């Protein structure tokens, strides 16, 4: 069986999936691949008369790569053997495509727990991955409030 593809945006919410995914990988004798997908958004460098700095994509990729390497080392390079930074307009599709290409056994991810208008506006990557994935998806919901 292929690796567990552990997706993250490096937020604290997404990192909730790290420890249980590594524990599962160790129990099953699998490797973990850490994946960040940098979303390609339409960018308007001049909006409303204001000038915005266009992000340096090469530097952004390098920063994500370095942080993923740090996270992999913290999780254990014996189990977290690969890190990947991808660019895509559709994050969920990129996750599913990468899982297929890597012949991943599972996709693991944490949800941000958005609901209502925030979910409508921001979408749900986890929900879209669940709909599109051709491998089992392990979803770690936010902790219960209270």
C-alpha positions as CSV (number, residue, x, y, z in Angstrom):
1,X,0.0,0.0,0.0
2,X,1.2,3.5,-0.8
3,X,1.9,6.3,1.7
4,X,-0.6,8.3,3.7
5,X,-0.8,11.7,2.0
6,X,-1.1,14.2,4.9
7,X,-2.3,17.6,3.6
8,X,-1.7,20.8,5.4
9,X,-1.8,24.6,5.0
10,X,0.6,24.8,8.0
11,X,-2.2,26.4,10.1
12,X,-2.6,25.2,13.7
13,X,-5.9,23.7,12.7
14,X,-4.4,21.6,9.9
15,X,-1.5,20.5,12.2
16,X,-4.1,18.7,14.4
17,X,-4.0,15.8,12.0
18,X,-0.2,15.4,12.2
19,X,0.2,13.3,15.4
20,X,-2.7,10.9,14.8
21,X,-1.7,10.4,11.2
22,X,1.9,9.6,12.1
23,X,0.7,7.2,14.8
24,X,-1.6,5.5,12.3
25,X,1.3,5.3,9.7
26,X,3.5,3.7,12.3
27,X,0.8,1.2,13.3
28,X,0.2,0.2,9.7
29,X,3.9,0.3,8.7
30,X,3.3,3.1,6.1
31,X,5.2,6.2,5.1
32,X,3.7,9.7,5.3
33,X,4.0,12.3,2.5
34,X,3.4,15.9,3.7
35,X,1.7,18.0,1.0
36,X,1.0,21.8,0.8
37,X,-0.9,23.1,-2.1
38,X,-0.4,26.8,-2.7
39,X,-3.6,28.2,-4.2
40,X,-3.2,30.2,-7.4
41,X,-5.7,33.0,-7.0
42,X,-6.6,35.6,-9.6
43,X,-4.6,38.6,-8.4
44,X,-5.3,42.2,-9.1
45,X,-2.1,44.1,-8.4
46,X,-3.9,47.4,-8.6
47,X,-7.3,47.6,-7.0
48,X,-9.2,50.7,-6.1
49,X,-6.2,52.9,-6.7
50,X,-4.1,51.0,-4.2
51,X,-1.0,49.1,-5.3
52,X,-0.5,45.7,-3.7
53,X,2.8,43.8,-3.7
54,X,2.6,40.7,-5.9
55,X,3.9,37.7,-3.8
56,X,7.1,36.2,-5.0
57,X,6.0,32.6,-5.8
58,X,9.5,31.2,-5.8
59,X,10.2,32.6,-2.3
60,X,6.8,31.4,-1.1
61,X,7.5,27.9,-2.4
62,X,10.9,27.9,-0.7
63,X,9.4,29.1,2.6
64,X,6.8,26.3,2.5
65,X,9.4,23.7,1.5
66,X,11.7,24.7,4.4
67,X,8.8,24.6,6.9
68,X,7.6,21.3,5.6
69,X,11.1,19.9,6.0
70,X,11.1,21.1,9.7
71,X,7.7,19.6,10.3
72,X,8.8,16.3,8.7
73,X,11.9,16.2,11.0
74,X,9.7,16.9,14.0
75,X,7.3,14.1,13.1
76,X,10.2,11.7,12.4
77,X,12.0,11.3,9.1
78,X,11.7,7.5,9.5
79,X,8.0,7.8,8.8
80,X,7.5,11.2,7.2
81,X,9.8,10.6,4.3
82,X,8.7,13.0,1.6
83,X,7.4,16.6,1.4
84,X,5.7,18.2,-1.6
85,X,4.8,21.8,-2.4
86,X,2.3,22.1,-5.3
87,X,0.7,25.0,-7.0
88,X,-2.9,24.8,-8.2
89,X,-6.0,26.8,-8.8
90,X,-8.2,24.1,-7.2
91,X,-6.6,22.8,-4.0
92,X,-9.0,19.8,-3.6
93,X,-8.3,18.6,-7.2
94,X,-4.6,19.0,-6.7
95,X,-4.7,16.9,-3.5
96,X,-6.7,14.1,-5.3
97,X,-4.4,14.2,-8.4
98,X,-1.3,14.0,-6.2
99,X,-2.8,11.0,-4.2
100,X,-3.5,9.2,-7.5
101,X,-0.1,10.0,-8.9
102,X,1.7,8.8,-5.7
103,X,-0.6,5.8,-5.4
104,X,-1.4,6.9,-1.8
105,X,-3.2,4.5,0.4
106,X,-5.0,7.2,2.3
107,X,-5.5,11.0,2.3
108,X,-5.4,12.5,5.8
109,X,-6.5,16.1,6.6
110,X,-8.0,18.3,9.3
111,X,-11.0,20.4,8.7
112,X,-11.2,24.0,9.8
113,X,-14.7,23.6,11.0
114,X,-16.1,26.5,9.1
115,X,-19.9,26.7,8.8
116,X,-22.5,29.1,7.5
117,X,-21.5,32.1,5.5
118,X,-17.7,31.5,6.0
119,X,-18.0,28.0,4.5
120,X,-20.1,29.3,1.7
121,X,-17.5,32.0,0.9
122,X,-14.4,30.0,1.5
123,X,-15.6,26.6,0.5
124,X,-14.6,23.3,2.0
125,X,-11.4,21.7,0.7
126,X,-12.1,18.6,2.9
127,X,-15.6,18.2,1.5
128,X,-14.4,18.5,-2.1
129,X,-11.6,16.0,-1.4
130,X,-14.2,13.6,0.0
131,X,-16.2,13.9,-3.1
132,X,-13.4,13.5,-5.6
133,X,-10.9,11.1,-3.9
134,X,-10.5,7.5,-5.2
135,X,-8.8,6.4,-1.9
136,X,-10.0,6.5,1.7
137,X,-10.0,10.0,3.3
138,X,-9.3,10.4,7.0
139,X,-10.7,13.6,8.3
140,X,-9.9,15.1,11.6
141,X,-12.7,17.5,12.7
142,X,-12.2,20.4,15.1
143,X,-12.4,19.6,18.8
144,X,-15.9,19.8,20.4
145,X,-16.5,23.2,22.0
146,X,-17.2,23.4,25.7
